[in-house]
Amino acid sequence: MTRPAVLVARAAFPDIVDRLRAHFEVEDNPADRIFTKAELSAKLAGKAGAFITGSERIDAEVLDANPQLRAVCNMAVGYNNIDVDACNARGVLATNTPDVLTETTADFGFALMMATARRIAEGEHFLRRGEWTKWAYDMFAGSDVHGATLGILGMGRIGQAVAKRGALGFGMKVIYHNRSRLAPELEAPIGARYVSKEALLRESDHLVIVVPYSPASHHAIAAAELALMKPTATLTNIARGGVVDDAALAAALRERRIAAAGLDVFEGEPKVHPDLLSVPNVVLTPHIASATVATRRAMASLAVDNLIAALTGAVPPTPVNPQVLPLKR
Ligand code: GLV
């Protein structure tokens, strides 16, 4: 019996990718070239499944060009790169990597929020430029994190993990807005208060965005929302580019309508809006919130587990659209 063929669309931990070779003919991409859409479609020819990342967009066109494709396994918790409706319509399984990155991503979100509030990147750039010649009473004076009001937009697993750090570690008051309210037993230990989006924007000292990207969350934070925030507030985005209108944010930062921002994700990344590069009061990181060795290995491993299960008739651990199971072989 010929073995199914799979594509590993990006470089990943070779020892983890190697586990696929026991089951499948594997075409990998150790040079880690980013495929254009046409290249991706061509590479998927004859493949039953694919290990992909957020860089690979799986849409109706790609699926129609590859009707033999049965499973696309994302090495990411977010899956806005996959048109899930198109997958459903064609019986294609999509999987993601929830849970394994929750605490690591929350650590990073908290660190980015703290770096933003305490102006750590601005201070470092100043020092590296050789401009530090004396102490000054207001030099890089930022705002406190402990005891402040932490606002969370998107209270899923990662949002709750950020909130826990704030409430239990830093004595922060936690408010949040989400599509649905948390169960009381989840709210109570962190004293989290469900508020309207408007109240969240008005009351937060430090707003952390953790909402998944979808057409509904596109530009959830744009000029009108930024205008509701305190001039002393910070905004941290560890969710997805596109949830925040980067041009509007850059304008608000330049005009000090909010104090500072911390951004790990960007509209059109890896390109960054030039206005964000020219304002000083923003901490910029290259989409690394889940990037610890242990967590990235766990994510790769889960994506591999999903792909193996999907194509060998087992139950994939973390399907996005389980309704397509069992897959037609
Ligand atoms: C990273 O952004 C992820 O969705 O895992």
Boltz pocket constraint, residues with backbone or C-beta under 6 A from the ligand:
constraints:
  - pocket:
      binder: B
      contacts: [[A, 54], [A, 75], [A, 76], [A, 77], [A, 78], [A, 79], [A, 97], [A, 101], [A, 238], [A, 239], [A, 290]]
      max_distance: 6.0
